[in-house]
Every structure is written in structure tokens, then in C-alpha cells.
Amino acid sequence: MSRFVKIGEAAKALGVSIQTLRRWEERGYLAPSRKSEGNMRYYDLDQLLGKEKVEADLTVAYARVSSHDQKEDLKRQADVLAGYCTRQGWNFQVIQDLGSGMNYQKKGLKALIQLILDRKITRLVLTHKDRLLRFGAELIFALTVFSVRLYGSRSKKNKKLIEAAKVLIGHDN
């Protein structure tokens, strides 16, 4: 059952200021669940705390191999992931990469991180976590699970995490 709260309580629940919620609304990141005739904002507390706002219900299935002689394995990974996503009934996109698990500049990895930062995906599916990155996969997992709190947090640690992700994909912001 949904519980609607005013902007102050919603801001407190997310650990941000009221002004931040208003800014998010202006930028289209997070809209209130409803507004009264007097323009009072109401937010669905369950939705705010339960899951991040995504623009589409998209699942990304990510497959990667290290070298060209493993191209057949890459195709097999992609087929397994696509079959799994299809059986689950998910709207999905398969991203394939060819390169080292320690290379953070792969085209597919950059595209995946951009989708996460733009809040366009609901879930990430892998055959094994080492297929994403050999080291640092936890960063991507943290971004996918906690994206709303990361965007809204005033914590220096989380701001550094977001900046690191932007540098990783080549943003100059």
C-alpha cells in the first residue's frame, strides 16, 4: 500500500534538502507522485525507498571475452543471456565487449555506465561478475542498486564515486 508524504518528509527520507527535490523535479529526475490544486507536492514513500526511478523498464545483459580467438564464447554468452532474459519476459538489450577485464575504456562498458548514470536500466544480467570487470565490479553494482541515493547524497564519498564513474566514461563535467 502506498504512503504519500509531503516534500519535507520525502527529502528527509532520501537524505537531501527540499530544494534538491525541487531541482530534481525541474530537471526531470524525480517527479512527485501527485500535486494538490495548491501545488503541494506528494511523494510515494514506498517508491522512493524501494527502488530507483528509471525511465524505462530495460534490462542490460552484458557479455565480454578477452581476445579475438574467444569470439565463439562471446556469442555463446550473449545467447545464454538473451535466452534467460527472454524466459523472464524482460525488455532487454545485450551489450557485448571484446577486451581485457582490466580495460575500463571498452565501448560496451562505457555505454553500460552511461545507461546506469542516465537511469535507463532496471537490472544488469551477467553470466559471472568477472565478465563485467576483473576488478572494481562492485562500483557498477553500487551504481545500479543505489543510484537515487548516490545522486541525492551530500556525502563526499558518494560524490567522488559519481565523479570517478563520469571520468571512467569520458565525461568532462
C-alpha positions as CSV (number, residue, x, y, z in Angstrom):
1,M,0.0,0.0,0.0
2,S,1.4,3.4,-1.0
3,R,2.1,6.1,1.6
4,F,2.1,9.6,0.3
5,V,4.3,12.2,2.2
6,K,4.9,15.9,1.7
7,I,8.2,17.2,0.3
8,G,9.8,17.7,3.6
9,E,9.4,14.1,4.8
10,A,10.4,12.8,1.3
11,A,13.6,14.9,1.4
12,K,14.4,13.6,4.9
13,A,13.9,10.0,3.8
14,L,16.3,10.4,0.9
15,G,18.8,12.4,2.9
16,V,18.6,15.5,0.7
17,S,17.2,19.0,1.0
18,I,13.8,20.2,-0.1
19,Q,15.5,22.4,-2.7
20,T,17.3,19.3,-4.1
21,L,13.9,17.6,-4.6
22,R,12.6,20.7,-6.4
23,R,15.7,20.8,-8.6
24,W,15.3,17.1,-9.4
25,E,11.7,17.8,-10.5
26,E,12.8,20.8,-12.7
27,R,15.4,18.6,-14.4
28,G,13.1,15.6,-14.8
29,Y,14.9,13.2,-12.5
30,L,12.3,12.7,-9.9
31,A,8.7,13.9,-10.1
32,P,6.3,13.9,-7.2
33,S,3.7,11.2,-7.4
34,R,0.9,13.8,-7.3
35,K,0.3,17.5,-6.7
36,S,-2.7,19.2,-5.0
37,E,-4.6,22.1,-6.5
38,G,-2.5,24.4,-4.4
39,N,0.7,22.8,-5.9
40,M,1.6,20.9,-2.8
41,R,3.9,18.0,-3.7
42,Y,3.3,14.5,-2.5
43,Y,5.7,11.6,-2.9
44,D,5.1,7.9,-2.7
45,L,7.4,6.9,0.2
46,D,7.4,3.2,-0.8
47,Q,8.5,4.1,-4.3
48,L,11.2,6.5,-3.1
49,L,12.7,4.0,-0.7
50,G,12.0,0.8,-2.6
51,K,13.7,1.3,-6.0
52,E,15.4,4.0,-8.1
53,K,13.5,5.9,-10.7
54,V,14.2,4.6,-14.1
55,E,12.9,6.0,-17.4
56,A,12.3,2.6,-19.0
57,D,12.0,-1.0,-17.8
58,L,15.2,-2.1,-19.6
59,T,17.4,-5.0,-18.6
60,V,21.0,-5.0,-19.9
61,A,22.7,-8.3,-20.5
62,Y,26.5,-7.8,-20.6
63,A,28.8,-10.3,-22.2
64,R,32.6,-10.0,-22.6
65,V,35.6,-12.0,-23.6
66,S,39.3,-11.1,-23.5
67,S,40.6,-11.9,-27.0
68,H,39.5,-12.4,-30.7
69,D,40.0,-16.1,-30.5
70,Q,37.2,-16.3,-27.9
71,K,34.6,-14.8,-30.3
72,E,32.6,-18.1,-30.2
73,D,32.5,-17.9,-26.4
74,L,31.2,-14.3,-26.7
75,K,28.4,-15.4,-29.0
76,R,27.6,-18.3,-26.6
77,Q,27.5,-15.9,-23.6
78,A,25.2,-13.5,-25.5
79,D,22.9,-16.3,-26.5
80,V,22.7,-17.7,-22.9
81,L,21.9,-14.2,-21.6
82,A,19.3,-13.4,-24.3
83,G,17.6,-16.7,-23.6
84,Y,17.5,-16.1,-19.9
85,C,16.1,-12.6,-20.3
86,T,13.5,-13.8,-22.8
87,R,12.3,-16.5,-20.4
88,Q,11.9,-13.9,-17.7
89,G,9.8,-11.8,-20.0
90,W,12.1,-8.8,-19.7
91,N,12.6,-6.0,-22.2
92,F,16.4,-6.3,-22.7
93,Q,19.4,-5.2,-24.7
94,V,22.6,-7.3,-25.0
95,I,25.9,-5.4,-24.8
96,Q,29.0,-7.3,-26.0
97,D,32.6,-6.4,-25.4
98,L,35.9,-7.7,-26.6
99,G,38.8,-6.8,-24.3
100,S,40.6,-7.3,-21.0
101,G,38.6,-7.3,-17.8
102,M,41.1,-4.7,-16.6
103,N,40.4,-2.3,-19.5
104,Y,38.0,0.4,-18.4
105,Q,37.8,2.0,-21.8
106,K,35.8,-0.7,-23.7
107,K,33.0,0.8,-25.8
108,G,30.3,-1.5,-24.3
109,L,31.4,-0.9,-20.7
110,K,31.2,2.9,-21.3
111,A,27.8,2.5,-22.9
112,L,26.6,0.4,-19.9
113,I,27.9,3.0,-17.3
114,Q,26.2,5.8,-19.3
115,L,22.9,3.9,-19.2
116,I,23.3,3.5,-15.4
117,L,24.1,7.2,-14.9
118,D,21.1,8.2,-17.1
119,R,18.9,5.8,-15.1
120,K,17.7,4.0,-18.2
121,I,18.1,0.4,-16.9
122,T,16.3,-1.6,-14.3
123,R,18.7,-4.5,-13.9
124,L,22.0,-5.9,-15.1
125,V,22.4,-9.6,-16.0
126,L,25.8,-11.3,-16.3
127,T,27.0,-14.9,-16.7
128,H,29.6,-14.2,-14.0
129,K,30.7,-11.0,-12.3
130,D,34.2,-11.3,-13.7
131,R,32.6,-10.9,-17.2
132,L,31.9,-7.2,-16.3
133,L,35.3,-6.3,-14.8
134,R,38.2,-8.2,-13.3
135,F,38.5,-5.6,-10.5
136,G,36.0,-2.9,-9.5
137,A,32.8,-4.6,-10.5
138,E,31.4,-3.6,-7.1
139,L,31.4,0.1,-8.3
140,I,29.0,-0.8,-11.1
141,F,26.8,-2.9,-8.7
142,A,26.7,0.0,-6.2
143,L,25.7,2.4,-9.0
144,T,22.9,0.2,-10.2
145,V,21.5,-0.5,-6.8
146,F,21.8,2.8,-5.1
147,S,21.6,5.3,-8.0
148,V,18.9,7.6,-6.4
149,R,20.7,7.8,-3.1
150,L,24.0,8.5,-4.9
151,Y,22.6,11.3,-6.9
152,G,21.0,12.9,-3.9
153,S,23.6,12.3,-1.3
154,R,25.8,15.1,0.0
155,S,28.4,12.6,1.2
156,K,31.9,13.3,-0.2
157,K,32.5,9.6,-0.6
158,N,29.4,9.2,-2.9
159,K,30.3,12.4,-4.9
160,K,33.8,11.0,-5.5
161,L,32.2,7.7,-6.6
162,I,30.0,9.5,-9.1
163,E,32.9,11.7,-10.4
164,A,35.0,8.5,-10.8
165,A,32.3,6.9,-12.9
166,K,32.0,10.0,-15.1
167,V,35.7,10.1,-15.6
168,L,35.7,6.4,-16.5
169,I,33.2,7.0,-19.3
170,G,34.9,10.2,-20.5
171,H,32.6,12.9,-19.2
172,D,34.3,16.3,-18.6
173,N,31.6,17.6,-16.3
